[in-house]
Amino acid sequence: MKKEHISDALNMLNDDIIEETNKVRANAKPTRKWVKWGAVAACLCLLVATIPIFLNKPETPKTGVLYCWSHAKIQSDSGKTAAEGTYRIQITSRPQIINRRKYPRMDISNTCTITVKNSGETFKGQLDNISANGFALLVKDPFFASAKGRDISIAIDNFALTAHSVLEGRIIRSSENEGTYIVGCQMPEDNYYIMEYVESALRENKKHV
């Protein structure tokens, strides 16, 4: 989880909750490690217990995204450079993405061919996720480092909805991670067939969790 996502979630905690947590910290004795564990657990419980409240209100984090992990462990940080009383959170699963977007999005890894409008250039890529009004791509070509604002179309290989396997979009963001560009695109209009497909797939996934 990126630090800005954690910050957004913490900023939405009720003032009373923060005040009570500060009281716990103020009364804790630094020489008793079980108190530190208790304070950490209390803070996490407060945050986790408050998240469902966020989801029932219009005020979601400013980034619009909340990441929820079903498998996470808190461990004492025993590294040589670790300060006393510090801990690590070990995550062993991919997060469930909860956001305030108009439509839910789904992870997908189909390969695709990307065509840049106007120039006609083509590139090979891989889908990362898709929703009824947008999609994200993974590509290697440095062309996408400065492609924000460009109009593209993609032809998705082996897509379940064959009649909707060619989609258009405008690149609204592009970020690089170890040589791979993560390219987010917004479609010119909503696609309700994809919306139904994504919602159905997400429901099936929940049945098997």
KAJO-V684777 format. One record per residue. N is the residue number from 1. RES is the residue in one letter. PHI is phi in whole degrees, -180 to 180 (999 if undefined). D_FIRST is the distance of its C-alpha to the first C-alpha in Angstrom with 1 decimal. Layout:
n: (N,N)
res: (RES,RES)
phi: (PHI,PHI)
d_first: (D_FIRST,D_FIRST)
This chain:
n: (1,2,3,4,5,6,7,8,9,10,11,12,13,14,15,16,17,18,19,20,21,22,23,24,25,26,27,28,29,30,31,32,33,34,35,36,37,38,39,40,41,42,43,44,45,46,47,48,49,50,51,52,53,54,55,56,57,58,59,60,61,62,63,64,65,66,67,68,69,70,71,72,73,74,75,76,77,78,79,80,81,82,83,84,85,86,87,88,89,90,91,92,93,94,95,96,97,98,99,100,101,102,103,104,105,106,107,108,109,110,111,112,113,114,115,116,117,118,119,120,121,122,123,124,125,126,127,128,129,130,131,132,133,134,135,136,137,138,139,140,141,142,143,144,145,146,147,148,149,150,151,152,153,154,155,156,157,158,159,160,161,162,163,164,165,166,167,168,169,170,171,172,173,174,175,176,177,178,179,180,181,182,183,184,185,186,187,188,189,190,191,192,193,194,195,196,197,198,199,200,201,202,203,204,205,206,207,208,209)
res: (M,K,K,E,H,I,S,D,A,L,N,M,L,N,D,D,I,I,E,E,T,N,K,V,R,A,N,A,K,P,T,R,K,W,V,K,W,G,A,V,A,A,C,L,C,L,L,V,A,T,I,P,I,F,L,N,K,P,E,T,P,K,T,G,V,L,Y,C,W,S,H,A,K,I,Q,S,D,S,G,K,T,A,A,E,G,T,Y,R,I,Q,I,T,S,R,P,Q,I,I,N,R,R,K,Y,P,R,M,D,I,S,N,T,C,T,I,T,V,K,N,S,G,E,T,F,K,G,Q,L,D,N,I,S,A,N,G,F,A,L,L,V,K,D,P,F,F,A,S,A,K,G,R,D,I,S,I,A,I,D,N,F,A,L,T,A,H,S,V,L,E,G,R,I,I,R,S,S,E,N,E,G,T,Y,I,V,G,C,Q,M,P,E,D,N,Y,Y,I,M,E,Y,V,E,S,A,L,R,E,N,K,K,H,V)
phi: (999,-72,-62,-69,-69,-63,-62,-61,-66,-67,-64,-93,-66,-62,-59,-64,-65,-63,-64,-65,-64,-62,-63,-60,-66,-67,-89,-72,-94,-63,-88,-110,-67,-68,-69,-62,-61,-63,-65,-63,-63,-62,-62,-66,-64,-63,-66,-65,-68,-86,-57,-59,-65,-58,-70,-93,-120,-71,-86,-89,-53,-61,-74,82,-132,-125,-105,-122,-105,-90,-129,-148,-128,-98,-130,-66,-84,-101,-65,-62,-96,-77,-77,-63,80,-102,-137,-114,-106,-96,-109,-122,-145,-75,-78,-83,-96,-112,-141,-99,-66,-64,-129,-70,-120,-131,-66,-153,-128,-63,-75,-156,-110,-104,-118,-86,-64,74,-84,80,-62,-123,-141,-95,-150,-139,-69,-109,-159,-149,-144,-70,-132,-179,-157,-125,-121,-115,-138,-100,-70,-64,-53,-81,-65,-129,-97,-58,93,-79,-93,-136,-131,-128,-111,-88,-77,54,-79,-62,-98,-61,-73,-127,-85,-112,-125,-108,-165,-114,-72,-108,-162,-152,-131,-105,-138,52,90,-111,-97,-98,-113,-98,-128,-110,-81,-67,-151,-69,-115,-73,-67,-69,-58,-65,-64,-65,-62,-66,-65,-66,-63,-64,-62,-63,-64,-102,-84)
d_first: (0.0,3.8,6.4,8.4,6.6,7.1,10.4,11.4,11.3,13.1,15.5,16.7,17.9,21.6,23.6,25.5,22.5,21.4,25.1,25.4,22.4,24.0,27.3,25.9,24.6,27.9,30.0,28.1,30.2,28.5,30.7,29.7,26.4,26.5,26.2,22.9,21.6,22.9,21.3,17.8,18.5,20.0,17.1,14.7,17.5,18.1,14.6,14.7,18.3,17.7,15.2,18.1,20.1,17.7,18.0,21.8,22.0,21.9,19.6,16.1,13.4,14.9,12.4,13.6,10.5,9.1,7.0,9.2,9.7,13.4,13.6,12.1,14.4,14.8,16.9,19.0,18.2,21.5,21.0,23.9,22.1,20.2,21.6,23.3,21.4,17.9,15.7,12.9,10.7,11.5,9.8,12.6,12.1,10.5,8.8,11.4,10.9,12.9,14.0,17.2,18.5,22.2,21.8,19.3,18.0,18.2,17.0,20.2,21.3,24.9,26.4,27.9,30.3,29.3,32.3,32.2,34.5,37.4,37.2,37.1,34.9,33.2,30.1,28.7,25.1,22.8,21.2,17.5,17.7,20.5,21.6,24.9,24.5,22.2,20.7,18.5,20.0,19.5,22.4,23.7,26.4,25.9,27.7,24.5,23.3,25.5,26.0,24.5,27.1,28.9,30.1,29.7,30.6,29.3,31.3,29.2,30.6,31.4,29.8,30.8,32.1,34.6,36.0,32.6,31.6,32.2,29.9,30.0,27.3,26.6,23.8,21.7,19.1,18.7,16.3,17.1,15.1,17.7,20.5,19.1,18.9,16.6,19.0,18.6,22.0,23.6,26.7,29.9,30.4,28.9,29.7,30.4,31.2,27.7,26.4,28.6,27.6,23.9,24.5,26.9,24.6,21.8,24.4,25.7,22.3,22.0,25.5,24.5,21.4)
